[in-house]
Amino acid sequence: MLGRRGHTVTLFEQDTRAAGEDLNQDFFRWNRPRVPQAVQPHSFLAPVRTVLLAETPDVYADLLARGAREYHDFDWFGEHPPHRDGDEDLVTLRTRRIVLEAALTAAVQRERTVDVRRGCRVDALTVEEGRPPRVTGVRVGTEVHRADLVVDASGRRSPVPAWLTAAGCRPPVVESHRAGIAYLCRWYRLRADGPRDPGRVKPGSAAPFALAGVFPSDNDTFAVNVVLSTGDPTRGALTDPDVFEAVARRFPATAAWLDLDPEPQSAVLAMAGLDNRWTSLTDDDGPVVTGLVNAGDSLVHTNPTLGHGVALGLRAAQHLAAHADDTAADPVGYHSWTAQALRPWFDAQVTADRANEERLTESAPPPDRRAAALAACAFDDPVVMRARAQVRHLLQPAEAAYGTDEVDRHLTAWLAAHPEFSPTHDGPTRDQWDALVPA
């Protein structure tokens, strides 16, 4: 995006390998310890699609050509309700992360003003004294590369906060919340000569202590995902593929897909030890440094339950590209924008994770019947589904989307038509789970 606006960009990438030559080899055989989320399932929310279509329509076309698929939230109903403004954005891009990486990599390589330095690890920042100090470039080995603006996109383990402190800057303000949630997934491929339609099945199921879901993806692949507390004593046993699949078959959402007899494509892939982390390069006295901003996971890293990461990263990239000159001169505007546009979604993730942690450890209070009915009602009522989708796709906060008279009327009518409704689980009981999972 910067290159297409006429900026000269030098990109330092410490990995020597680039995505794109063979998607399956890249996805299943590329050992990427610094990117543990790369092999976990993704659902790319509306901002991913809308930013790419606005900024790089060639990248979006490449994604679809490589096998990514669009899914509109109203596709659940078969026939879409009468269109309203904004409905066109309620689209999930179903694909493995590697497909997006390959399309972006190919686009970057086509940009004449972007110089990609692979296998180059930045060792330090160059900083000039001042109030505040100013970053003037980066150091790679013995070389210094000067820049009007340095963008830290080095992820949730970014070394930049420590570098700034070591250079005498005020420390960045870091807010971190540990997410006590563990993820396990396994990838499958539908057989060319086998069944392909699981029927009209919801994407997720729940037990009192675990969640399970399916992520349909590109090129006939899909992932089965199980989520549970990091403190669950049975978590380690689920890395056994036989145990994992036996457990997954007790959840209706995942059982329907496994009943298609797909071919397993991976081991059981685990990920835990995650934080929700917000790293601000400004404090009560203003920016701790100029000439430097952060974007992507080095700015806001969220536990992947709600799928916010890539969407927030691309929104930040779009804003930064459009305001690069102003940001290079003074980053206050960029910092203010991130606090206004991105921070509320970070806070929402923290709140959701706290609720999920209580739920998965079976220590949460009984759910409110009306609040629980929202989730069930959405799959019967397009008005409530629209509100659900607007929240899910980062288009409206929950209180705005659900807090309308229209949604209230539709939910009240649904409850009246379902007097027997009570919050329940469609997954296994603890006794059934323990019978399947060895101690």
Secondary structure, DSSP 8 states (H G I E B T S, - for coil): --GGGT--EEEEES-S--S-S-HHHHHHH---TT-GGGGS--EE-HHHHHHHHHH-HHHHHHHHHTT-EEEEGGGGGSS--S--TTGGG-EEEE--HHHHHHHHHHHHHH-TTEEEEET----EEEEE-SSS-EEEEEEETTEEEE-S-EEE---TT-SHHHHHHHTT----EEEEEEE-EEEEEEEEE--TTS-----S--SEEEETTEEEEEEE-STTEEEEEEEEETT-TTGGGGGSHHHHHHHHTTSHHHHHHHTT--EE-S--EEE--EEEEEEESEETTEES-BSEEE-GGGTEE--GGG--HHHHHHHHHHHHHHTHHHHHH-THHHHHHHHHHTHHHHHHHHHHHHHHHHHHTT-S----HHHHHHHHHHTT-HHHHHHHHHHHTTSS-HHHHH-SHHHHHHHHHHHHH-TT------S--HHHHHHHS--
